[in-house]
Amino acid sequence: MACEDKEEPNPLVGTWNMTSASGGVYIKVNKTQEIFMGLTQGSIEVSTISNGITTQTHALSQFNVNNSDDGLFINAYEYFDNMDVNYYINDYISSLDQYDQSSVQIYTPNGYYEYVGTQFNYTWSENSFRVNADTVYRRLYIDGNYVMDSTRYAVASGTVTQIGTEIEANQNFLMPDQLFLPDDITITINDDGTGEIEETFEGFEERSDIEWEATDTTFIWRYCEEYDGEIECNDGPEFMYQITEGSLILSDEQDICEEMGDSSGVYCDQMMFYQYGIEMGTLDDFWMEMEVVFSKQAAAAKLTNEISQQKKPRIGKYSILKGFKPNK
């Protein structure tokens, strides 16, 4: 009696648990230069005072400067666990001096607080910003009008200097801590072309059914979600994959400018100039790389992306379900 040929089981089929995730955002420039990744020295100290009593003090260690045809616009800021604090100077050209203004804006879970004034005194050089005891007063919007409260005010004072990092021309440069990676992932792959993905970011879990396809080297899926009562399906990333000794390795690379809808690169050029000081016209490539290792044995996940103390907002988030999504 002849034995029937049996089809070999697909090695992708099963439940896979993430054991490690590594990745990052890379740039390549065509000119050796100094860029600014958010490392600074010093701070602008902002204190709020009510009836002569200091109520809060915040140290702002980051700043952006926009020197345009209309004037010089400076923003010193800091992101805290439960609030954002910003200090602004709008110093218009001489013909628009009447619109000059400085302000402190504080965003908290309990509300928004604004202080404004016009008597600012500051100095600014290419990488350093200094303000001398600028007093701004509490402004509220009441019954359709702005109202000033002189008993409550804020004082901004101090110096903050950006610390640069030199990058070489025509070399891949990893921008530290610029990519949110998932904390945990479980992928269930069924032999009928269906499956399920569970993905966790900072304690928030997202789950989706998928329909998958694979060649010898590539692995893709479609995921479906409900929006306003309608089911909408989208393509997920296209991964390169390897299966070795019970491990599944998924890797992905995406052009960030394309993900931002900027095929010409003009917006990317401007964004990287304003955020990091990269000279206009010198950005050749801007992309992200991601590799996730899975095992069929449950294991604690370990992130191995580069983490540093720089404080700029990250460029984007990488979801294994949906791929790279830039921050808006």
C-alpha positions in Angstrom: 0.0 0.0 0.0 1.6 3.2 -1.1 2.1 6.1 1.3 0.4 9.3 0.4 2.7 12.4 0.0 2.1 14.8 2.9 2.6 18.5 2.4 5.3 20.0 4.7 3.8 22.3 7.3 4.5 26.0 6.7 7.2 27.0 9.3 5.5 30.4 9.7 2.4 28.9 11.2 2.0 29.2 14.9 2.0 31.8 17.7 5.1 34.0 17.9 6.1 36.1 20.8 8.5 39.1 20.5 11.8 38.6 22.3 13.7 41.7 21.1 13.1 44.8 18.9 15.8 47.0 17.5 15.8 49.8 15.1 16.3 53.5 14.6 16.1 56.5 12.3 19.1 57.2 10.0 20.2 60.2 7.9 22.9 60.7 5.3 24.2 64.1 4.3 26.5 65.2 1.5 28.5 67.7 3.6 30.3 67.2 6.9 28.5 69.5 9.4 27.4 70.0 13.0 23.8 69.2 13.8 21.8 69.7 17.0 20.1 66.7 18.6 18.6 68.4 21.6 21.6 68.3 23.9 21.9 71.6 25.7 23.8 73.4 28.5 22.0 75.7 30.9 18.3 76.7 31.0 15.8 79.5 30.9 14.2 79.5 34.4 10.5 80.4 34.4 8.9 81.2 37.8 5.3 82.0 38.4 4.4 84.4 41.1 1.0 85.1 42.7 0.5 87.9 45.3 4.3 88.1 45.7 4.7 84.3 46.4 6.5 82.0 44.0 4.2 79.2 43.1 6.2 77.2 40.5 9.6 77.2 38.9 10.4 75.4 35.6 13.8 75.0 33.8 13.5 75.2 30.0 16.4 73.5 28.4 15.3 73.4 24.7 14.8 76.2 22.2 14.1 76.8 18.5 14.8 80.0 16.6 13.1 81.2 13.3 14.9 84.1 11.8 12.7 85.2 9.0 12.0 88.3 6.8 9.3 89.3 9.4 11.5 89.2 12.4 13.1 86.9 15.0 10.9 84.3 16.7 12.2 82.3 19.6 10.6 79.4 21.6 12.2 78.0 24.7 10.4 74.9 26.0 10.3 71.8 28.1 8.1 68.7 28.2 7.3 67.4 31.7 5.3 64.4 32.8 2.1 66.3 33.3 2.7 69.7 31.6 4.3 71.6 28.8 5.9 74.9 29.5 6.8 77.4 26.7 8.4 80.8 26.6 8.0 82.8 23.4 9.6 86.0 22.0 8.1 87.5 18.9 10.5 90.2 17.9 9.2 91.7 14.6 11.1 93.9 12.2 11.1 97.6 13.0 8.0 98.5 10.9 6.0 96.0 12.9 7.4 96.8 16.4 3.9 97.4 17.7 3.3 93.7 17.6 6.3 92.7 19.6 5.4 90.4 22.5 6.8 87.8 24.8 4.8 85.2 26.6 4.8 82.2 28.9 2.3 79.4 28.2 1.7 76.5 30.5 -0.4 73.5 29.6 -1.5 71.2 32.5 -4.2 68.6 33.0 -6.1 71.2 34.9 -6.0 74.0 32.4 -4.1 76.4 30.2 -2.2 79.4 31.7 -0.9 82.4 29.7 1.3 85.3 30.7 2.2 88.1 28.3 4.3 91.3 28.1 6.3 93.5 25.7 9.4 94.6 27.7 11.7 91.6 26.9 15.4 91.9 26.9 17.4 89.1 25.2 20.5 88.2 23.2 20.7 85.5 20.6 23.7 84.0 18.7 23.7 81.1 16.4 23.5 78.4 19.1 22.8 80.3 22.3 19.9 82.2 23.8 19.9 84.5 26.8 17.0 86.4 28.4 17.3 89.0 31.2 14.5 88.9 33.8 11.5 89.3 31.5 8.3 89.8 33.5 5.0 88.8 31.8 1.6 89.1 33.3 -1.3 86.7 33.6 -3.8 87.1 30.8 -7.3 85.6 30.9 -10.2 85.6 28.4 -13.4 86.6 30.2 -16.8 87.4 28.6 -15.3 87.9 25.2 -12.4 90.1 26.3 -8.8 89.7 27.3 -8.2 90.7 30.9 -4.8 91.3 32.6 -4.1 90.4 36.2 -1.1 92.3 37.5 -1.1 90.4 40.8 0.0 87.2 39.0 3.0 87.2 36.7 5.9 85.0 35.5 9.6 85.9 35.2 11.9 84.3 32.6 15.7 84.5 33.0 18.8 82.5 32.1 20.9 81.2 29.2 20.6 78.0 27.2 23.2 76.8 24.7 22.8 74.0 22.2 25.6 71.4 22.0 26.3 70.1 18.5 27.2 66.7 17.1 29.4 66.5 14.0 28.4 64.1 11.3 30.5 63.1 8.4 29.5 63.4 4.8 28.2 60.3 3.0 28.1 58.2 6.2 25.0 56.6 7.7 24.2 58.4 11.0 21.9 56.9 13.6 19.8 59.6 15.2 19.5 58.5 18.9 16.1 57.9 20.5 14.0 59.0 17.5 11.7 56.0 17.2 8.9 54.7 19.4 9.1 50.9 19.4 6.4 48.5 20.6 6.7 47.1 24.1 5.3 43.7 23.2 4.0 41.8 20.2 2.3 38.5 19.7 1.6 37.2 16.2 -0.7 34.3 15.5 -0.3 32.9 12.0 -2.9 30.3 10.8 -2.3 27.9 7.9 -5.4 29.2 6.1 -3.9 32.7 5.4 -5.5 34.4 8.4 -4.0 35.5 11.7 -4.0 37.9 14.5 -1.6 40.6 15.9 -1.6 42.0 19.4 0.7 44.9 19.9 1.4 47.0 23.0 2.7 50.6 23.3 3.3 52.0 26.7 0.6 49.8 28.2 -2.0 50.4 25.5 -2.9 47.2 23.5 -4.0 47.1 19.9 -5.4 44.0 18.3 -6.3 43.2 14.7 -7.1 40.3 12.5 -4.9 39.9 9.4 -4.8 38.1 6.1 -1.2 37.2 5.2 0.9 36.1 2.3 4.5 34.9 2.1 7.2 34.1 -0.5 10.5 32.5 0.3 11.9 35.9 1.6 9.0 38.3 2.0 6.0 38.4 4.4 3.1 40.8 4.0 -0.4 41.2 5.5 -3.6 43.2 5.3 -5.3 44.4 8.5 -8.9 45.6 8.9 -10.3 48.1 11.4 -13.7 49.6 12.0 -14.3 53.4 11.5 -17.7 54.9 12.1 -19.4 51.5 11.6 -17.5 50.7 8.4 -14.7 48.1 8.0 -11.6 49.5 6.3 -8.7 47.3 5.2 -5.2 48.5 4.6 -1.8 47.0 3.6 0.7 46.5 6.4 4.5 46.7 5.9 6.4 44.3 3.6 8.9 42.4 5.7 12.0 40.5 4.8 11.9 37.4 7.1 14.1 34.5 8.2 13.3 31.4 10.3 16.2 29.9 12.1 16.2 27.4 15.0 12.7 28.3 16.3 13.1 32.0 15.8 11.3 34.3 13.4 13.1 37.5 12.3 11.1 40.3 10.6 13.0 43.3 9.2 11.8 46.4 7.5 13.2 49.6 6.0 11.1 52.7 5.0 11.9 56.1 3.5 10.6 58.7 5.9 10.2 61.5 3.4 7.9 59.2 1.3 5.9 58.3 4.4 5.4 62.1 5.0 4.1 62.4 1.4 7.2 64.4 0.4 8.5 62.6 -2.7 10.5 65.7 -3.7 12.3 66.0 -0.3 11.6 69.8 0.0 9.5 69.5 3.2 12.1 67.0 4.7 14.8 69.5 3.9 13.0 72.3 5.7 11.9 70.2 8.7 15.5 68.9 9.3 16.9 72.4 9.0 14.5 73.9 11.6 14.6 70.9 14.0 18.2 69.9 13.8 20.1 72.6 12.0 21.0 70.4 9.0 22.0 72.7 6.1 19.4 73.1 3.4 20.2 71.0 0.3 22.6 68.6 2.1 20.1 65.9 3.2 20.6 62.9 0.9 18.7 60.2 2.7 16.3 59.9 5.6 15.0 56.5 6.6 14.2 54.1 9.4 15.2 50.5 9.9 13.5 47.9 12.1 14.2 44.3 13.1 12.0 42.2 15.5 12.9 38.8 16.7 10.2 36.3 17.8 10.1 32.9 19.4 7.4 30.4 19.9 8.4 30.3 23.5 6.9 33.1 25.7 9.7 35.4 26.7 10.1 38.9 28.1 10.7 41.4 25.3 13.8 43.5 25.2 14.1 46.8 23.3 17.6 47.5 21.9 17.0 50.8 20.1 19.5 53.5 20.9 18.3 55.4 24.0 19.9 58.7 25.0 19.1 61.7 27.1 18.2 64.0 24.2 14.8 65.6 24.7 13.5 66.5 21.3 10.2 65.0 20.3 10.7 61.7 18.5 10.3 61.6 14.7 7.8 58.8 14.6 6.3 55.6 15.9 6.9 52.1 14.4 4.0 49.7 14.6 4.6 46.2 13.3 1.0 46.1 12.3 0.9 49.4 10.3 4.5 50.3 9.7 6.3 53.6 10.4 4.1 56.6 11.1 5.7 60.0 11.4 4.6 62.4 14.1 2.4 65.2 12.9 
